[in-house]
Amino acid sequence: MEVRISTYRKLLVKDDGLEKWLARLSNPVLRISRICAIPALCAVLLYFFVTETGVLRFFLLVFAAVIVWRCRVQFRREHAIVTHYGKAVGTIFVREKVRRGVHIEYGFLSADDKLYIGEAGGSVLLPKEGQTVPVVYNIEDPAINLPVGSFWFYDFP
């Protein structure tokens, strides 16, 4: 593992423009519209669960449960990051196409100058291998991190 970390450390790219942009990044704010839209969507799905009959009924219930569970997991992760966050420039080490977009693995140096590896999924617009990405992480536990573009419930205006 130590060999992999030292290899990754050599691959880190310095991006002065992104560092200046991160310095100007303001405090995160909740995206109220998304937070309100999710319960509304689930309410619609539950309404159709009550009114429908047959197999579709249970599909709607499972779909609503998956949405609630996935959003809860994402919100808890994002909230853990933004309660006490740091900013860093990350470098994309691996970029793979998957069925619904791309999956990336990136590395960044935290405030204590340790290398941390993170991963995220997203659209094909994510940077390529060797390019940089802005990363926000929990200062107390930098292993909890996300690229700025991967936040669902918080915005960094």
N, C-alpha and C positions, 0 to 999 in steps of 0.2 A: 504494500500500500504506500509506503514511503517513497518508492521509486516512482509510482504513478503521480503522487503529489508534486515531487520535484520536477517531473516532466511537464505537468500542467502549469506549474509556476513559470516555467520558461516560455510557455505559450501565451501568457497574459499579454494583452495589447494595451498600450497607454493611449488614451484618447482625451486630449486636453479640451477639445470642444464639448465633449459629453460631461467632463468633470465640471466645466463652467456652468453647463446647463443644470446639472445636479445641484450645484451650489445655489442656484436661483429657485430651485423647486420649492414650492410652498408646502405648508402643512396639509395633510390629507383631509378631505371632506367626504362625508357620506353622500352617495348617490341616492337620494330619497326616492326618485322615480323608480329605480330598479327594486328598491326595498319594498315599495308599495305594489309594484307589478307582480311580484312573485306570489303573495297571498291572494291577489285578485285572480291570477291564473289558476291557482289551486282551488279557489272557490268555484270557478267555472267548471273545472274538471270534476269536483265533488258534486256539483249540481247535476251534471250529466250522469254521474255515477248513480245518483238517486233516481233519475228519470229514465235511464236506459234499462234494457233487459238483455240477458244473454251474456256471451263471453266479453263483449265490448265493455260491459259494466266493470268487470274485474280488471281489465286492461287499464281503464281510466284511473281506478284506485291505485294500482301499482305505479302508474306513471306519475300521479300526484305525489305519492310517497317517495319515489326516487328523486323528483325535483326538490322536495323539501329537504331530504337527507343531503343531497349534493350541495345545495345552497347553504345549508347549515355548516357543513364541513368547510366550504370555501370561506364563508364569513368568519368562522372561528380562526382560521389560519390568517386571514387578512387582518383581523382585529388584533391578534397576537403580534403581528408585525408592526402595525401602526401605533400601538400603545407606547412603544419606546423604540424608535426606529433609527437606523443609520442608512446612508446612501453610498453606493459604490458603483464603479464601472466594472461590468462583467464581460468576459470574453466567451464567445460560443466555441465549445470544443467539439460537440457532436450535434449534427442536425440530420434527422431522419424523417422521411415521409412516412406518414401513417394514414390510415383510412380517412380520417377527418382532419387533415391539415398536416402539421409537422410537430415533431417532438425534439426539444433541444436540451442539451446539457451544457451548462455554463459554469465558469469559475470566477470568483472575485476575491479580493483581499478585504477583510473586515478591518475595523478600527484597530484591532490588536495585531495587525499584519499577519494574520493566519489565512491560508487559502481555504475557501469553502466551495463546495460543488453543489449546484442546484439543478433542478430540472423543471421544465414546464412544457405545456402543449399550447398550440395556438394555430393561427392561420399561416398560410404560405408566405405571408408578408414578414414573418420573423426573420432576423438577420441570418446570414450564411455563416458557415464555419470560419473562424478567424476574425469575424466582425465583433463589435462591441454592443452591449445592451445595458440600459440603466437598471440597476438592481436595488431594491429596498429590502432591508433585513432587520430582524430583531437584534438589538445591540447585546442583550443579555444571552441570547441563543442564536447566533448567526446561521445555524443550520435551518432556521425558519426564515425563508426568503422567497421572493418572487420578483420577476422583472416588472417594471412599472406598467407595462402594457397588459399584464395578466391579472390585474385587479378587477374584480367584478363590482364590488360594493363601495370602493373608495376611489376618489379621483384626486390627482395631484395637479391642481391648476397652475 
